Amino acid sequence: MREFGYQRAEDVAGAVALLGADPAARALGGGTNLVDLMKAGVERPALLIDVRDLPLDGIETTDDGGLRIGATVTNSDLAAHPEVRRRYPALAEAVLAGASGQLRNMATVGGNLLQRTRCGYFPDLSKPCNKRVPGSGCPAIEGEHHNHAILGASAHCVAVHPSDMGVALAAFDAVVTYETADGPGELPIEDFYLPVGDTPHLETALPAGALITGITLPPTRVAATSRYRKVRERASYAFAIGSIAAALDVRDGVVQEVRLAFGAVASRPWRAREAERTLTGGPATAEAFAAAADAELAAAEALPHNGYKVTLMRNLVVAVLTELTEEAAR
């Protein structure tokens, strides 16, 4: 690890000024991903700006009935908050499915949004990686890729986004708020993450020098009937090989509203819009759920060793939506 500067920000304006003054500066929240990447030599910030003590650690109801979550709220506090558990249960479940309790106590909401891929080639400086060194190549395509993307990938990168929290945020149309030297801004979560295309090193649409200040969840009645389900290769403390955030409103056997987002299948949390369109207004049956999953996954482009994810995600859609339907009927 090379030498770097450290400075504790006293307020949001001060943090933004420091970030804007040095393109090689990075905001430090819990450091659960950034510090690991610094040890590996992938991230080499000249300055770490500690934002942990900024007044961004609250969760409050918005005027329209949604929730605003501050960027320095820890993952543990987010998952335990009674309004999150009551109104957006899939979000609480997603956070609890990620990492260990010790890491959740340190990790922040803002940092979770910005965590980098866990593709094994990315932190390995002995291997090429287009995310790390643009134009150097993607060895995962011909190499180890069993947990890589089946949707939205490209010839330049097949890595997946590791966040559990982001999948639930995508299902609920969350909006990321930030501050820059020119003032505040916001990005819908669907626009926050960039398509991988031929620039996999550009992961978000966050402006240069911007500081994430929070996440806003709009009021969404269907979110109260939601679930997050994660499949992983061991019982705990593992990244997903497939996950789903689902919310469902069924009346008289007909799907009134549905929200679906997939995790561990693309370079960003994947909102399953085609599946939602297929289901809305139709019967809430296992057959319909399977057909909707097939419609979404028709665009999948599997590599030789990750085609199992197509079947896995299809089964997840059917299982989770069936559970929510049965619960609604009780």
N, C-alpha and C positions, 0 to 999 in steps of 0.2 A: 504494500500500500504506500503510495507516495504521500508526501506531506501535504496538508491542506489547512486552510484557516477555519476558524469556528467563531461564530458570533450569535448571540442570543437576541432575537428580535423583540423589541419592546412593544410594538404595536403593528397593526396590519400595514399601515403606510410605510413604516420603517422596513418591514420585510420586503415589500414590493420594491422599494427603492434599492435595497441591496441586491435583489434578484435582477433588477433591470440594469444595474451598474456592471454586472459581471456575467456574461453568458455561460461561464463555467461554474456558476454558483448553483447550489441545489438546496431546496427546503428540506429540513429534517424534522420528521414527526416522531414516529416510533423507531424508525430505522430498520425495521425487520426485513426489508428487502434491499434497501439502498446500501446499508453497511455490508451485507453479504456480497453485493456486486462490487463494492469498493475493495473488499478483501481479494476478490478474484481478479481485479484489475480491469473489469468491464466499465465501471463508472469511475471517473477520475476528476471529481469536482475540485476546483481550486478553493472553494469556500462552502462550508455548511452553515446554513442559517437555521438556527433552532427556533421552530415556530410553536413548540409544544405549549408554551405558556400564553399564547395569544387567546383573547376572549372568544374562541370559536368552538367551545366545548359544550354547547347547549343543544337541547332538542325541544322545540316548541311548536305549538299549533299555529298555522298561518291563518290569515283573515278569512280565507275561503274554505278552511276546514282541512287543509293538508297538513304536512309536517315539514319543518325545516330542521335539518341535521347539520350541526357545525362540523367543519373539516377536522378539528382535533378531537372530536368525540372518539373514544376508544371503541374497538369492536366489541369488547365485553359490555360496555355501557349501552351501546346501541342494541345489542341482542336482549339485554335485560330490561330495557325501557318499557313500561306498561302500555304506552300508546302504540309503540311499534309492534309489540306482541298481540295487541288487540286488533289493530287496524290493518297491519301489514305482516301477518304471521310468517309468510314465506321469507320475508327479509330477515326476521329474527332467526329462522331456521337455517337460512343460508350462511349467516355469519357464524352460527354455532357449529356448522359443518366444516368450517375452515380452520386449519391450524390447531394448536393446543391452547389451553386456557392461559398459559403464560404469555404466549405470543399475542393472543387477543387482548390481553391487558395492556400491551405496549402498542400494538398496531392502531393506526388512526384511519378514519374514514377517507380522508383526503389521500393518504398514502396508499390505501387499498385500491383506489381508482387508478393510480399510476404504477402499480407493480408491473414488473416485466415478466416475460414468458419464462417458463421453467424448462423449455427445450434444452436438452443436455448439451447441445452444440453451442448455445448462446454464451454460457460462462466459460467455455473451454477455449482459451486463447491459442491453443495449438491447432484449432480447426477453423475453417472459414465460416462465416455467418453473415448473411446480408443485413440482419438487424444490427449487428455490431460493426461491421465494415461493409458499407454498401458496395455492391458489385463483386464481392469476393466469392459468392456462391452459397448454395443451400445444401449441405451434405445430408440433411435429414431425408430428402426426397429419395435418395438411393440407399440411405443408411437406416438408422433406428428411428422409426416413425409410428410405432404402434399406437401412441397416444396423441397423434397429430391431427390436423384439420381435415374434415371432410366437406366443409362448406366455406365458400368465400376465399379459398386459398389461391395461390398463384404459383407460377414457375419460380418465383423469387423467394417464397417463404411459405412453409406449411405449419408453422408453430401455432399453438392455441393460447388464448388468454387464460390465465390461471384463476381469476377471481370468482368466488362463489357469490359474494355480495353483489357484484356487478350484474349477475344474471337476474337476480330479483329486481334490481333497480331498472333493468331494461324492460321487464314485464310490466312495471308500474309507471313507465314514462317519466322517470326521474329527470330532473334538470340540475346540471352542475353549475354552481355560481362561482365566480372568480373575481379577483381584483387586479387591475393593472395600473401603470402610471397614468393612463388615460381615463381611468375610472372603472366602474364595475361592468361585468358582462355575464352572460349565461349561455349555456349550450345544452340542448336536450341530450340525454345520454346516448341516443341513437346517432347523433352527430358528433358527439365527443370523441368516440373512437373512429379512426380512419380506416377505410378499406385497405387491405394489405397491398394490392396492386404491385407496381414495380418499385415502391418505396417503403419496404417493411420497417425501415429505421424510423419512419415518421408514424408514430402510434396514435397520437391524439391531436385534436384541433385546438388545443389550449395555446393561446398566444404566447410568444416568447416573453419571459419575464413575469408571467402571470402567477398568482398565488390562488390556489383553490380555497374558497372560504366556506363552502358548504354544499349540501344537496337538498333540493326541494322535492318532496313527493306530493303530487297533486291529489286532491280528494278523489278517491276511487272506491266506490262502494263494493265492487266485486273483490277488491283486494282482501277484504276481511275473511273471505272464503278461499284461502290460498295455501299452497304447500310448496316446499322445496325438497327435492329428492336428489341425492348425490350417490353415484356409483363410483367406487374407488377400488384399488387393488389390495388394500388392506383395511382393517376395520376403522382405523382412525389416523389422523395426522397425515393424510395423503391428499394429493391433488386429484381432482375428478378425472375419470376417463369418459364420463358423460353425466350431465345433470340437467334438471329441468325446474323452472319456477312456473307454477300454473295457478291460475285463479279462474273460478267457474261459477256462473249464475245459471241455474237450471230451474225452470218453472213448467210444471205439467209435462215433464219429459222433453222439453225443448230448450236448447241452449240459447239463452238470452244474451249473454256476454261471456267472453273467454279471453284470457291473457296467457300467452305462452312464450317463454324464452328458454333457449338451450345454452348450456355451458360445455366447455371442453370440446367443442366441435369446430371452432373458427377462431380467427385472430382477435375477435372481440365477442362479447356476449351477443348471442344470435336471437333476435326477435323473430318468432315464427309467424310472420304475417299471413302467409299463404294458408297455414293450418288454421289460423283464427278465422279467416274468411270462409274456409270450407265448412267450419263447424257452426258458425253463427246462424241461428234460425233453423238449424236442423236438429235431428234427434240426438239425445244424449245416450248413445249406445256404444258398446265396445267396437262394433263394426264401424261406426262413424268416426270414432276416435282414431282407429287404425287407418282409415281412408285419409283423414286429415294429416296424420303423420306422414303417410306416403306422399301426399301432395307437397308437403314441405321438403321432404328428403329426396324428391325426384331430382333436385339440383345437386345432390351429393356427388362428389368426385373422390372416391376412395383411392388410397395408395395400396400397394400389395398387402400390407400388414395392418391396416386399420379399418378395413371394410366391416368388421364386426360392429363398429359404432353405428352404422345404419340400422341394424337390427336392434341394438341396444336402445337407441333413441326412440325407435318405433314402440318398443315394449314399455319404455318409461312413460311415453305419452298415454298409452292405453291404461297402464296401471294407475297412474296418478289421477287422471281424469275420471276413471271409474271409481276410485276411492272418494273423490270429492262429490261425485253424483250420488253415491250411496249414502254419504253423510248428510247430504241435503235432503234425502228422502226420509230420514229418521225423525 
